[in-house]
Each structure stands twice: as C-alpha cells, then as structure tokens.
Amino acid sequence: SLVFLGSHDSFSFYIDEASPVGPEQPETVQNFVSVFGTVAKKLMRKWLATQTMNFTSQLGAGIRYFDLRISTKPRDPDNELYFAHGLFSAKVKEGLEEINAFLTEHPKEVVFLDFNHFYGMQKCHHEKLVQMLKDTYGNKMCPAIFAHEVSLQYLWEKEHQVLVFYHSPVAVEVAFLWPGQMMPAPWANTTDTEKLIQFLQASITERRKKGSFFISQVVLTPKASTVVKGVASGLRETITERALLFLMEWVRTQKAGESGFFFITADFVELGDFISFFIKLNYSLDEGEDDIF
C-alpha cells in the first residue's frame, strides 16, 4: 500500500484579487464584492487561498495529488480556462505545463490530477481541456483500467506518469480520462475536529467495500460565523494551524490497509511535519511494517 499526499484546492496559491468573482459563488458574495470591491476580495483571498506554494514547490515538497476546479471567465475575449475557487486563479494551460516540466525532469514520478468541479463549462470547453491534456502530457497519461491493476511498477514499465480523473460524463468518451467515481473524496463540511475524525473513520470503513482509489480530506470548512469572527485572520490562522496537531494524532493511529493507493489531502500542506510524516510512512510500508507510524 502506498500513501500519496495531496493538496486541497491545489491551485489556490495563484488566486488573483484583481479577477472577477467566480460564477459558482452565491449572490450574497457577489453583492459583498460589488459593494466593498478590492477590500472584499483581499478578505476573500485570506479564506479561499488554502495553499501558499505554487505547483513546482508543492511537487518538490512531495505533493503528488492535485485537487483541480476549472472555470470559464465571464466576458473573457480569449475564452480561456482558469483554475477557480471563489476568485479566478492561473490559466489551466500554464498550470499543466508547470507540472509537466517537473515530470520531464523526474521520469519515475507519478502525479494524480483530479478535475472535480467545472463552472460555466460547455461541451466545447471540455473538448478544449481534453485537447490541452493531450498536447501537454501525451503518452505520459495512463489509460483508465481497474484500480487494483495500477502499481508503480506497472506505471514505470509503461512510462506513464499522469492519471487524470474527470468528474464529468465526458470521461467515458476518452480513454485516458478516469471516471470521477474512481476517485471519491467525501467531504465532512465541518469546523469541528472531533466530527471530522468521526467522518474520516466512517469513510475509510466504507472505502474497503469499493474497488476505487480513495481520498481522506483532512480539511476543516469554515462556517459563515467562523469567517465573521476571524475575518482579518483568514483560514490558516483561524482553523488550520489550531487543528493540525489534533488531526495528525488521528493520522498516526491509522493502518495502511490493503494494497493499493491511498490519498490524504490537506490545506497549507507545508505546516508542521505533514509532508515528512508521509514520506517516512511510505518508507516504513516498503519495509513491511503495518502501522502508519
């Protein structure tokens, strides 16, 4: 069994305060920004930017799973595709190329790209994104097969370095797109660490019944009241730093489980010893130890 560390809202380091608000945001947020303008967007960024490292830095640190949300931009003359989370982020093409540069330099490394939310996307936009993936990664992409057939040895032999998960019916039409249901990522949607741990535990039990990959999202989600109380501090100081040690204690108690790949995602992945912990974990699994730590 191998554990891969991922970043939640992986692209959010690139969030642009000068961009318009994303089309998925509720009317209350749209109105807030229309009234308070730049100040509102600066505050939004503190709560929407869940990572402080760009793709290259995340890859260098050991992140191998990327949580990607794609959007068109209203009235964009270039009809570009952007990463988005409340506000718009980098162009998708630039992000994919940044990841590809790392893979070209490190031919034994494998990444998992999870395209799990699409906003304002029509058939032509999906076609554009599929073509972009082809042009960028080509034969580096592994065609969809059964999850239990995938191993690092298999990927190295085939010289595949990229698995693309695509949460849209488009996936069934394209050989190198893995259906979204093969990478479920249940979301606890809570600010309470105890409730999050109960949810993660129940999710792991359920995972063992399914023949798919699986993500544990070690992520706390702020409520509106949390944002109001900590409006100037932001997500990192108000929630993530406070909860990280508690969550790490839970991770330490886990078993690696059966063979296969297992994914854990977090906000601000550079905090504490989160990354080094999982690197040590994979070495211990390689040596035949059963416990995660």
Disulfide bonds with the S-S distance in Angstrom:
none
